[in-house]
């Protein structure tokens, strides 16, 4: 089992380059199944979730050629199975995107119920409702979702609640359905827009992505394309909060600043100085942060995937802050771990009441999920003394070379595999 061992108390200083958006890449890779022609994808993050999906695509007959460290060519002309049942795909939430892609192109798909982080109830009923509206028959048996249809037909679909996954999944299936589809109360997240742009580059006819009404005119076939994935707003936001928590001066490069507006606004509110450029942001933090109130909301609101990182930063602020989690009910599981480091946080239902402390102290903690794991790394960077973060498999699902990027910013952090390596690190930095 791999761990991060960190000696904290050093401000992060320097420049960090942001990779491609994991959440966009997962949907785009699934959508690549919808053509016989070759797809070239650039700015693909090299993280375990992406590699698991690529392995699943290869297992059903897709051909993957790695043309660079962050680029591939993908050809799915010889798909020989619509039943995806392997351990690699059961571990990730985005397995459900294969339903929309395979159903759209082949009118048949069998995919495991999604896995991923246990951060709360994330039902797929809206996905299935959308598929049924398009004419698919859905059955769930032995942990598998089985979808079939003789013909998909366009429909008017209203999502009872905003769902990124359902919006993307229905959009993919509807792209090759007969007639017109309207998705109302659609999600507006950047990776919804990126997936729509990718499908359009393949010949789909999708309008309105990024608004709450998406209109799709089905086409008979899609063709090959070359596409570059958008930067990862959550990775960028994570390094922004790391800089804020450590009192640092960090420039985050290769980003789209507009995607970070809700994050930047909160960081400015608590006392950080932020300068925006065309494709980068510089964040400078001098002095202790001030308290605030945060409520997670669908885009363009404050993202739930940034909530743990926000709590870590304002856990060292002056005064009392209140953070309300309106998306996932189990997203405060990391608070017990943060308390080991000296945080003063009380969770009541979906609200965390945070009484700021002057600083954290190093401790041994375990990552309960992807974003909470990244937040605990940030806490370790800010803490006095040594912190060990266990279960970093979660972190590596969504962050590429995190320890190397942090080392380049001056952090004392190392990925280790044994207690002996931990002690060796401690002796070296003492």
PEMO-V49880 format. One record per residue. N is the residue number from 1. PHI is phi in degrees with one decimal (none if undefined). OMEGA is omega in whole degrees, -180 to 180 (NA if undefined). NEAR is the number of other ideal C-beta (glycine too) atoms within 10 Angstrom. Layout:
n->(N;N)
phi->(PHI;PHI)
omega->(OMEGA;OMEGA)
near->(NEAR;NEAR)
//
This chain:
n->(1;2;3;4;5;6;7;8;9;10;11;12;13;14;15;16;17;18;19;20;21;22;23;24;25;26;27;28;29;30;31;32;33;34;35;36;37;38;39;40;41;42;43;44;45;46;47;48;49;50;51;52;53;54;55;56;57;58;59;60;61;62;63;64;65;66;67;68;69;70;71;72;73;74;75;76;77;78;79;80;81;82;83;84;85;86;87;88;89;90;91;92;93;94;95;96;97;98;99;100;101;102;103;104;105;106;107;108;109;110;111;112;113;114;115;116;117;118;119;120;121;122;123;124;125;126;127;128;129;130;131;132;133;134;135;136;137;138;139;140;141;142;143;144;145;146;147;148;149;150;151;152;153;154;155;156;157;158;159;160;161;162;163;164;165;166;167;168;169;170;171;172;173;174;175;176;177;178;179;180;181;182;183;184;185;186;187;188;189;190;191;192;193;194;195;196;197;198;199;200;201;202;203;204;205;206;207;208;209;210;211;212;213;214;215;216;217;218;219;220;221;222;223;224;225;226;227;228;229;230;231;232;233;234;235;236;237;238;239;240;241;242;243;244;245;246;247;248;249;250;251;252;253;254;255;256;257;258;259;260;261;262;263;264;265;266;267;268;269;270;271;272;273;274;275;276;277;278;279;280;281;282;283;284;285;286;287;288;289;290;291;292;293;294;295;296;297;298;299;300;301;302;303;304;305;306;307;308;309;310;311;312;313;314;315;316;317;318;319;320;321;322;323;324;325;326;327;328;329;330;331;332;333;334;335;336;337;338;339;340;341;342;343;344;345;346;347;348;349;350;351;352;353;354;355;356;357;358;359;360;361;362;363;364;365;366;367;368;369;370;371;372;373;374;375;376;377;378;379;380;381;382;383;384;385;386;387;388;389;390;391;392;393;394;395;396;397;398;399;400;401;402;403;404;405;406;407;408;409;410;411;412;413;414;415;416;417;418;419;420;421;422;423;424;425;426;427;428;429;430)
phi->(none;-87.9;-139.9;-101.7;-116.2;-133.4;-105.4;-90.2;90.1;-116.4;-67.7;-79.7;-141.0;134.8;-126.9;-129.5;-97.8;-96.2;-89.5;-70.0;-72.5;-57.9;-66.7;-71.6;-61.7;-61.2;-67.8;-68.2;-62.2;-62.0;-65.1;-64.3;-68.0;-88.8;-143.5;-81.9;-87.8;-76.0;-111.2;-110.7;-122.0;-116.7;59.9;-88.1;-69.8;-96.9;-127.6;-65.4;-61.3;-65.4;-65.0;-65.2;-68.2;-61.6;-62.3;-63.4;-64.5;-64.4;-66.1;-100.1;112.6;-72.9;-111.2;-113.4;-119.5;-83.5;-97.7;-174.1;-65.7;-134.1;-143.4;-140.1;-114.9;-128.9;-126.7;-118.1;-72.8;-120.5;-63.6;-116.7;-153.5;-107.6;-107.6;-105.9;-135.8;-145.0;-60.4;-60.6;-82.7;-69.1;-85.0;-118.8;-67.2;-74.9;-55.1;-66.5;-64.7;-65.9;-61.9;-63.0;-69.1;-68.4;-64.7;-62.4;-86.6;-105.2;63.1;-157.6;-162.2;-132.2;-136.0;-62.7;-57.6;-67.8;-105.3;94.0;-70.6;-88.7;-109.9;137.9;-70.5;-129.7;-65.9;-107.3;-60.9;-69.4;-59.9;-66.8;-59.5;-64.3;-62.4;-64.0;-63.1;-82.5;108.1;-87.0;-98.0;-120.3;-138.1;-116.6;-147.9;53.7;76.7;-119.0;-98.5;-112.0;-124.1;-144.2;-159.6;-71.2;-157.5;-88.6;-124.5;-55.3;-151.6;-96.8;-121.3;-108.4;-84.4;-63.6;-141.2;-70.0;-137.7;-64.0;-60.3;-65.3;-58.8;-67.0;-63.1;-66.2;-59.9;-64.4;-61.9;-69.8;-60.7;-117.6;-83.5;-82.4;95.3;-106.3;-125.5;-122.5;-107.4;-101.7;60.4;-73.9;-71.4;-113.1;-55.9;-54.8;-76.0;-66.8;-63.7;-64.6;-65.7;-62.9;-62.7;-63.3;-59.9;-63.3;-68.5;-91.0;108.8;-70.7;-125.4;-121.5;-129.0;95.0;-61.0;100.4;-115.2;-87.4;-129.7;-111.1;-114.9;-128.2;-105.9;-63.0;-122.0;-77.3;-148.9;-118.8;-121.3;-67.2;-161.2;-116.3;-149.2;-114.8;-76.9;-64.0;-65.5;-85.9;-65.9;-75.5;-61.9;-59.8;-61.7;-62.1;-72.2;-64.0;-70.9;-63.3;-64.1;-64.8;-68.0;-98.2;68.1;-102.1;-140.9;-128.2;-103.6;-102.3;-105.9;61.7;-131.1;-113.6;-53.5;-60.8;-66.7;-107.2;-59.2;-67.9;-71.1;-60.3;-60.0;-69.0;-67.7;-65.0;-60.6;-90.4;118.8;-87.8;-98.8;-125.7;-118.4;-98.6;-122.2;-59.0;-134.1;-156.2;-138.1;-109.4;-116.8;-123.4;-127.7;-119.4;93.4;-75.3;-72.7;-99.7;-77.2;-160.5;-126.1;-135.2;-131.2;-74.7;-147.3;-58.9;-54.8;-91.4;-73.7;-70.2;-73.7;-60.3;-70.4;-106.6;-62.4;-62.4;-64.8;-63.1;-62.8;-59.1;-66.2;-79.9;-65.3;-110.9;-89.1;-83.6;90.2;-112.3;-112.9;-127.4;-120.5;-111.0;-99.7;-103.3;-106.1;-122.2;-79.5;-105.1;-83.5;-101.9;-63.7;-75.0;-60.2;-60.2;-69.0;-67.4;-63.0;-60.6;-95.9;105.6;-67.7;-117.6;-132.0;-118.8;-102.7;-124.7;64.2;-100.1;-125.5;-111.0;-102.5;-114.3;-93.5;-61.3;-110.3;-71.0;-177.8;-101.1;-120.0;-61.1;-158.5;-96.3;-133.4;-126.2;-77.0;-83.9;-163.2;-58.6;-72.0;-64.6;-61.0;-62.5;-65.0;-68.4;-62.3;-60.3;-60.4;-64.8;-65.0;-86.2;-78.1;-81.8;94.5;-101.3;-121.5;-116.6;-106.9;-85.3;60.0;-76.9;-53.8;-60.5;-62.0;-74.2;-68.2;-134.0;-128.3;-90.5;50.8;-59.7;-66.1;-68.3;-64.3;-70.8;-59.9;-66.5;-94.6;97.3;-74.8;-97.8;-144.1;-145.9;-87.8;-129.3;-126.1;-153.8;-64.2;-61.9;-67.2;-61.8;-64.8;-63.2;-63.3;-61.4;-62.9;-67.8;-93.5;-75.1)
omega->(-179;-180;166;170;-169;166;-173;177;179;177;175;-179;176;-175;178;-179;-177;-179;-180;-176;180;-175;175;-177;180;179;-178;176;177;-179;179;177;-170;176;174;-174;-175;178;174;-177;179;-179;179;-179;179;-179;-170;178;180;-179;177;180;177;178;179;179;178;-178;179;173;177;178;-178;176;179;-177;179;-179;-179;-179;179;164;-175;177;-176;-179;-174;174;-176;178;175;180;-178;-177;179;-177;-176;-175;180;-175;-174;-179;-172;175;-177;178;178;177;-178;-178;-178;179;180;-176;-172;-178;179;178;173;-171;178;170;-171;176;179;-176;177;-179;178;-177;179;-174;179;-178;180;175;-176;176;179;179;179;179;179;176;-179;171;-175;175;175;-176;177;177;-179;173;-180;-178;179;176;173;179;174;179;180;-177;174;-173;175;178;-177;173;-178;-179;179;-178;-180;179;-178;-177;179;179;179;-179;-177;-178;180;174;180;178;-172;177;174;175;178;-174;-179;174;-175;-173;179;-180;169;180;-178;178;177;179;178;179;178;178;176;179;176;-180;-177;179;175;177;-173;172;-179;175;179;-180;-175;173;-175;177;-177;-178;175;-176;180;-179;170;-173;176;-175;180;176;-176;-178;-178;174;179;180;179;179;174;179;176;177;-179;-176;-177;-178;-172;179;-171;172;-180;-173;177;-179;171;-174;-179;180;-175;-172;-178;178;180;-178;-180;180;175;-179;-177;170;179;173;-178;175;-179;172;-176;-177;179;177;172;179;178;179;177;178;-175;179;175;-177;-179;172;-178;172;179;-177;172;179;13;177;-178;-172;176;180;176;-176;180;179;178;-178;178;-178;-176;172;177;-178;174;176;-175;177;178;178;180;180;-175;-176;-176;-172;-178;-171;178;-177;-179;-174;178;179;-179;177;177;-178;176;179;178;-174;176;-180;176;-178;-179;-178;175;176;-170;173;-173;175;-177;180;177;173;-177;180;175;-176;-180;180;179;179;-173;-174;176;176;177;180;179;173;178;179;178;178;-178;-172;170;177;-173;174;173;178;178;176;-178;171;177;-177;-176;172;-173;-179;-180;176;-176;-177;179;179;179;176;179;176;176;-179;172;-176;179;173;-176;-178;-176;177;179;179;177;-179;178;177;-178;179;-177;-174;-179;NA)
near->(9;15;21;25;24;29;22;25;18;17;18;26;16;15;13;23;16;26;22;27;28;24;28;27;28;27;30;26;27;25;28;27;26;26;21;14;15;17;26;16;22;14;19;26;25;13;24;19;21;22;14;22;23;18;15;24;23;13;15;20;14;21;13;15;11;12;11;8;8;18;17;18;15;22;18;21;11;10;16;8;11;21;14;22;16;15;11;17;22;18;17;23;19;24;25;25;26;28;28;32;27;26;28;30;23;15;19;15;28;19;25;22;13;20;15;18;22;12;25;16;8;16;10;20;11;21;26;20;16;25;28;15;20;25;18;24;11;18;11;12;8;8;9;15;22;18;25;15;21;9;10;23;15;19;18;10;24;13;19;10;12;18;22;18;22;28;29;33;29;29;27;29;32;33;28;23;25;15;13;15;26;16;26;11;16;28;24;19;24;22;26;23;21;24;30;26;17;25;30;16;15;20;17;24;13;23;12;16;26;17;11;15;12;25;17;28;15;20;17;7;12;24;15;17;18;12;19;15;26;21;25;28;28;24;27;26;29;28;28;28;26;29;30;30;29;26;20;25;17;24;19;25;16;15;26;15;18;11;24;24;14;19;23;20;11;22;25;12;14;20;16;22;12;19;10;14;11;7;13;18;24;16;23;16;25;11;9;15;23;14;16;20;12;23;15;21;15;18;20;14;14;23;23;19;22;25;27;32;28;27;27;29;28;29;29;23;21;15;13;14;24;15;25;15;23;16;20;19;12;15;27;25;16;27;19;14;22;24;15;17;25;18;22;13;21;11;16;9;9;18;14;24;13;27;14;19;15;8;14;26;16;21;20;15;25;18;26;23;24;25;27;28;29;31;30;32;29;27;34;29;29;27;23;14;15;20;26;20;27;17;16;24;14;23;27;19;22;26;27;20;16;24;20;10;22;24;13;14;23;15;25;18;24;18;17;19;10;11;10;9;15;18;12;14;19;14;8;10;13;7)
//
